[in-house]
Amino acid sequence: MSEISIKLHIAGRPYPLTIAAADEPRIRAIEKKLEDTIQSFQEAYAVKDKQDLLAMAALQVLALQPTAPEKVVETLTIEKEIVVDNSADLAELEADLDHYLQSDLA
């Protein structure tokens, strides 16, 4: 696994990191989400301290992240909602069963 060095900018400060190259898109998305959340808090509230904004943003971003069990339930729910139309197969089986039962009764 190749590692790369990147520099994140969060709440006006640079944070150098060494990460797996494959993780960069996810890390950049987190950086953007934090920055967007900080910006929206800054616009909505009279908070000037970047550390307070960062703490509030981190709490919100993490609170909205599903936990591992929630991800499993979400996946199961999505899979549960998949509907397969087997009506043609069921109709054919029902006809075969009717034919069998009628021939057996006659």
N, C-alpha and C positions, 0 to 999 in steps of 0.2 A: 504494500500500500504506500503510495507516494504522499509525502507531506509537503505542504506549502506554507509560506508565511504570508499572512494578510494583516491589514490594519483596518480595524473597525472604528467608526466615529459614532459615538453614542453620547448624547447630551453635551456636545461640544468638546469631548475629549477623545484622543486617539487611544485605541487599545490594540496593541500588537498581539497576534495569536499565531500559533503553529497548529494547523489542522490537517486532517486527511483531505486530499484534493476533492474527493467525492462529496465531502460535507460542505464545500464552499457555497453552493446555491442555497442550501438550507440555512446556513449561518447568515448569509447576506439577506435572506428573507426575514429572519429574526431581527437583524439590525434595522431593516426598513420598517418593520412593524413597530419596534420600539421607538424609532425616531418619529414615525407618524403619530403614535399615541402620545408621545411627549409633546409634539407640536399641538395636538388637539387639546391637551390639558392646559398648555401654556395660553392658548387662545381663549379657553373657556373659564379659566380661574385666574385669580390675581396672585399666582404663585411665581415667585421670581427665582428661587433657589433651584438650580438644575438638579441637585441631588434629590430634592423632594419630588420633582417632576419625574426623575428616573425611577425612584422607588414606586411612585404611583403607577407609572406605565408598566414597570416590571410586574407589579402585582396584578394589574388588569390583564396583561398578556398571558401570564401564567394561570390566572384563574379561569381564563377562557379555553385553555388547553385541556382536551379530554385526558383523563387518566387512562392507564393501560386497560383496566376492566371496562371503562366506558367505550374505548375504541373497539373492544371485542363485541360488546353489546351492539354498538353502532353497526359493525360489520355484519353481525348476525341479523340485525333488523333489516339491513339492506338486502341481504340474501333471502330473508323470509318474504320480502315483498315481490320477489321475482315470481311471476305467474306463468305457468306453462299450460298451454291449451292442449289438453289431451282428449278433447271431446270426440274427435273422429275415432281415435283408438278405443275409447270407452264405448262408443256406439257400436263399433264392430264387435267388440267382446260381448256386449249385451245381446246383439243379434245372434251370435254364435251360441250363447248360453240359452236363449229362447228356443232356438232351433233344436239344440240338444235336449232340452227339457220336454219340448213338445213331441219329439220323436221317441223319447223314453217313455212318455205317458201313453202314447198311442198303441 
